């Protein structure tokens, strides 16, 4: 970003290049009118590109609770990012850096994406020993690739530290158990409780003691009394009622918004809803398997619902079914819509409701099959509507479905780059088949980030998966692309030859000679201190010599 006063690619670093590096294209040049010119490097952005990156950061809308409002940290006029907290840097380094810096040359961008992927794998919820061994080898190669690009002054002890982080993870395990975020939040709460700024430490102690006393006393309250100990989190979903007996697909955990409206389904929507509920009900699955064996997969959508209803109400099969199988065959009798729903520790909201919000909770990801016995297909989409269906009969049977607009899951609409664990979707291509509904409990949350500096990729969005709030969930699949829960490491190879680091536009920046001739304040202070110390030492030495001379005279008189 080439921030003035913070960049390591300053004038003095360029003057050191002839002595330490073979990069003649970046050496300071002198023009005909005795002006010094600094060639702009290809790894730094122009002011126009920096402003585009800041505008992109300002326009990002992330899920609720995922990160702070990064738009407040972007200064478009100056083209810088400022005031970012440790967690903001964590999110930017692991998720946003390969997208934000996509305008760099290909060989430089690969190194940036690899260091971002290294930290993302290192911070996974599950670490495997064989992956950590590969990461220990990769970080050495990545550091060497960065040293061939960035100036030597950039590499201090902090840039050398990642080499030792892998060994630390081997000894200490996953990093989420050793992070400082919980302690920083606790200290932040104590700071916000300060009332007397002249007695800061005393106020923080009193806040902590008051919290401990109230928490201890809450154990003597009844269970129905609301207190900090039993307060649910912001994404809490209500559990099942064990006294209610029904099919397993109904009355699952989830909590919707209170504002709901009645909704009338079209004939096409009703047929798709009924079929989706039947296909995902484990108790009904044996009957559908029998139907497929008799009539084939092609007849599932056109006639399976009618066949199932006739089969259930056939007098010959009446003894085989209970009332729940008959109730589900009639389909939903009441349909409500809502704009928010909490499930799986995620907070989902419709696309229309999230449009005017600072956060966006409408990104949906679910696993499914493509109809060709391939059950590991990732479907990405946008939540369009939340439906709550109620079926007839007693006890009450409710189920929540998400109506989504899916992107094309084929290679024309979804692309995966395993080397950098990046998935892109083309938001202009939609899924051709009509299958918009999924069960809410099967949904996971994502958000989409466009490319800020690539016009040729304006139709593509990068998929960024999120983790549930307050839960460490381990996935069984190891080959899932862009899996945040389990590290998946690929070997990094340094195949880049010596590269030309000159900017493609051959930009020359004028250098102020005063920056080279005038010493800094620190150097002046050191010189003055050094001179004073020498002067004091000379005075002390002369006094010591005089004392020795007096002692010699007294000794000579006594001898006489």
Secondary structure, DSSP 8 states (H G I E B T S, - for coil): ---TTT-S-SHHHHHHHHHH---GGGS-EE-TTS-EEEE-BTTS--HHHHHHHHHHHHH----TTTS--GGGGEETTTTEE----HHHHHHIIIIIHHHHTTTS-HHHHHHHHHHHHHHHHHT-SB--HHHHHHHHHHHHHHHHHHHTTS-GGG-SHHHHHHHHHHHHHHHH--GGGS-SHHHHHHHHHHHHT---TTSHHHHHHHHHHHHHHHHHHGGGS-TTS--TTT---TT------TT----TTSS-S-EE-S--EE----HHHHHHHHHHHHHT-TTTHHHHHHHHHHH-GGGHHHHHHHHHHHHHT-GGGGGG--HHHHHHHT-EEEEEEESEEEETTEEEE-HHHHTTSSS---EEEEEE--SSS---EEEEEEEEEEEEEEESSSS-EEEEEEEEEEB--STTTEEEETTTTEEEEETT-B-SS---EEEGGG-EEEEEEE-SS-GGGTTEEEEEE---TT-----S-SS-TT-SSB---------------B-TT--EEEE-THHHHS--HHHHHHHHHHHHHHHHHHHHHHHHHHHHHHHHHHHHHHH-
